[in-house]
Amino acid sequence: MVISRLSMILTVEELDRIQVSQNADDEIIIVADVHGMTCTGARKLLNNIINVIRVSFQLIIIHGYNHGTAIKDMLANNFFNHHIYDKYTDTYNYGVTHMLIAA
């Protein structure tokens, strides 16, 4: 269901950046790899994912850390969506940001 909804608005390239899974509690986990994207492109992709999926889920964003922090900084300081109810940087991997998304 999640991939079919996303495929209606995302390009094939954007879909290749996304992995969808479920954990043991049937919670949906979406991993989006935005390495090499511009801040504008990453913002558009992430907002599209958040706005199209109509259930609660965890969004894990892989943005990298060693070759610049522009996307990481954008997510921490200027990325807002009314469906986000929590966001935090991974404590063990600074190149990953976690977001909890409400329906």
Residue pairs with C-beta under 8 A, 6 or more apart in sequence:
2 20
2 28
2 30
2 53
2 57
3 15
3 18
3 20
5 52
5 53
5 54
6 15
6 18
6 48
6 49
6 52
6 53
7 15
8 52
9 48
9 52
10 18
10 45
10 48
14 45
14 48
17 32
17 33
17 34
17 45
18 30
18 31
18 32
18 33
18 49
19 30
19 31
20 28
20 29
20 30
20 31
21 28
21 29
21 31
22 28
22 29
23 29
27 56
27 57
27 58
28 53
28 55
28 56
28 57
28 58
29 57
29 58
29 60
30 49
30 53
30 57
30 58
30 59
30 60
31 60
31 61
31 62
32 45
32 46
32 49
32 59
32 60
32 61
32 62
33 62
34 41
34 42
34 45
34 46
34 61
34 62
34 63
34 71
35 62
35 63
35 64
37 45
37 71
39 70
39 71
39 74
42 61
42 63
42 71
42 74
43 74
43 79
46 59
46 61
46 75
46 79
46 81
47 81
49 59
50 59
50 81
50 83
50 84
50 99
50 101
51 81
51 83
53 101
54 103
55 103
56 100
56 101
56 102
56 103
57 101
58 98
58 99
58 100
58 101
59 98
59 99
59 100
59 101
60 96
60 97
60 98
60 99
61 75
61 96
61 97
61 98
61 99
62 95
62 96
63 71
63 72
63 75
63 95
63 96
63 97
64 71
64 72
64 95
65 72
65 93
65 94
65 95
66 95
72 89
72 94
72 95
72 97
75 87
75 97
76 87
76 89
76 97
79 87
83 101
83 102
83 103
84 99
84 100
84 101
84 102
85 100
85 101
85 102
86 98
86 99
86 100
87 97
87 98
87 99
87 100
88 97
88 98
89 96
89 97
89 98
90 96
90 97
90 98
